[in-house]
Structures are given as structure tokens and as C-alpha cells.
Amino acid sequence: MRLHKALAASSLAISLTLSACANAPSPKSPQIAEDTIFNLTKQRGLPAQDLPNGACGLFLWGAGHGRPLQFFQNAALGDARLALQPDLPARRVSANRAIVQGFYAKQEFTLGDMKVTVDLKPSQSRNVLKGIPVPAGRLVFLEASGRSTIIPVAGLFGCRN
């Protein structure tokens, strides 16, 4: 009889504990800011960019259906325009892995207090008049806080004659 009462009391205690756990509020997941770089780049795009006769440029769109123009660079100038802050030129601070004159597979820029890295995997074509496709690449935004955001891109480097 004592054993039966002890088991019943234990069973009741376990049931109450499980019930309390089931009814406890779950920890809230952190809210993601609506103005994160990733969200802004999905919503914003650069307007159409004009390439003067004889000039070459790099155009990068967000990878995926319906993504706007994210990056434009006139090869002769070195600086770039990004959709994140279209009125502020991104200043190039380094360029590596030259593909053709003025076109680099890896570049670094400063944009305000952010560092922006452009890392591309262009096709093997070297015909700038037909365009050099860039089927894969990424823009990496490193904020002063240390937070980084990677945006996959695809695009084209070409010259206008």
C-alpha cells in the first residue's frame, strides 16, 4: 500500500512538472531588423546605368529571379555605385586577379564606414565587346560593428564601342 501511494505521488509530481514545462512561455527569438543590408538589397536597385562609347563597365545583379542591379563600376574610374547607397561612391582600395584591363575578379571598396568586397568567378571568355559573363560572385558587406552580410550576384563585364 505504501508503495502504491509513493508511486501515485511520484506520478502526480511528474505530471505537474511536465504540465508546467508545457505551459511555460517559450523564449522569444530575436527580431531581425527590417532595414538589414540583405533586405535593403532585395528592395533597392540602381537605376539604368549609361556606358559611354569606348567605355567598359561591370554590372552585377542580385542572383535570383527579379533581383535588381546592385553594383555598377565604370572600369576607367575604379570607384563603384552600389544600390545600398546609390548617391555615395564606393572608393576602391584594392584590386586583385586581373581578368582584362580594368576588370578584376576581387576588389575591395569603402562605402561610408563599411568595407565592401566584390569576389567574382567570371567565365573563361575574354571578348569584352560581346561581354564577359559573371555567372557567380558575391558582395560582402562588413559593417563597423563587425556584422557581415553576403549577397550572391551574377553579371556582365563589357565595353561599348
N, C-alpha and C positions, 0 to 999 in steps of 0.2 A: 504494500500500500504506500509506504514511504517512497519507494522507487517511482511508483506511478505519479505521485504528487510532484516529485522532483522533476520528472520528465515533462510533466504538464507545465510547470513553472518555467522551465528552460525553453520549452517550445513557445510559450507566450512571450518571453523576453526576446527571443529571436524574431518572432513575428513583429513585435513592436519596433525593434531596431530596423528591420527591413522596411517597414512602413514609413518610418521617419526618414530613411535614406531616399526612398522613392518620392517622398513629398518635399524633400529639400530643394530649394531653388538651385538650378544649375548655374555654374559660373558663366558670366556673360563673356561672349567673345569680343575682342577689341573691335571697335568700329574703324572701318577703313575710310580715310578722308576722301571726300568726293573730288577734291582737286589734286589727287595724286598725279604724278607725271604720266603714269600709264593711262589713266582716264582722260587726261587732257590731250594726249597724243591721239587717242581714238576719236575725239570730238573735233579737234582743231587740225587744219591743214593749211599749208601755204597756198596762196593764190597761184595762178599760172605764172610761170617764170619765163621771161623772154631771154633768148640766147642770141646776141648779135651775130651777124655774118662774120665768119672767121674765128668765132669763139668756141670753146669747149666747156662742157659742164657735166656735173654729176647730179642726177636726180634719184632720190630714194623715197619710196612709198612704204608705208607700213605693210608688212607681209600679211596677206589675207584679203578676203573679198571686201571691197568697199572702203579700204583704208586710204586716208588722204595722203597727199605729198607731205613728207616730214622733213626733208633735207634738200637743200639746193646749194651747189657750190660752182661758181664760175672759176674754172681752172687757173685762169690768169691772175685772179685776185687772191686766192688762198683762203680768205675768210668765207664763211658759210652763213646761210639762213636756215633757221630751224623753226618748225611750226610752234614749238613750245613758247618762244618769244620772237615772233617774226620781225619786230622792229629793232631788235638788238642783234648786231652781227656777232657771230661766234668767231673769236680770234683763234687762228690755227697756231699751236705752239710746237707741234712736231708732225712729221710726215715720214712714213717708212713703207718699204716694199713697193717701189715704183712699178707701175704697170706700163704706162706710156707717159710722156711728158705731161705733168700736171695732174695725173691720176695715180693715187696711192691706195693700196689695199688697207693701210692702217694710218689713221690720223687722230691727233688729239687737239681739242679746242677748249677754250674757256668761254663760258657764257654766264656773265654775272659772277656769282660765287660758286658756280658749278663747273665741274670738269666733264667734258663730253668726249667719249672715244667712239670713233667710227671704225669698225672692223668688218671688212668685206671679203667675200670669196667670189671674184669675178670669173666669167667664163674664159676659155683659152683664146677666144677671138681677140684680134688686135686691130680690127678695122674701125677706126674712130668715126668714119663717115657713115657707116651702117650702124654704128653703135656697139659698145661692148656691154653685153648683158651682165647684170649682177644678180644671179638667182638667189643668193643668200648673203645675209650680213646682219649686223646688229648695231644699234646705237646704245651706248651705255652711259647713263647719266649718273654721276657721282655727286651727291649734294654735300654741302659743307657739314651737315650733321653726320655724314658717313653712310647714309642710306643710298643704295644704288638701285636703279631701275634699268632693265634691259628691254629694248624694243626691237623685235625682229623686223628686218627690212629687206626689200628687193628693189632693184632699179636698173639704171642705164647710165653709162658714160658715153657721151657722143659729142661730135663737133658739127657746127653748122657752116656750110660753105656758101 
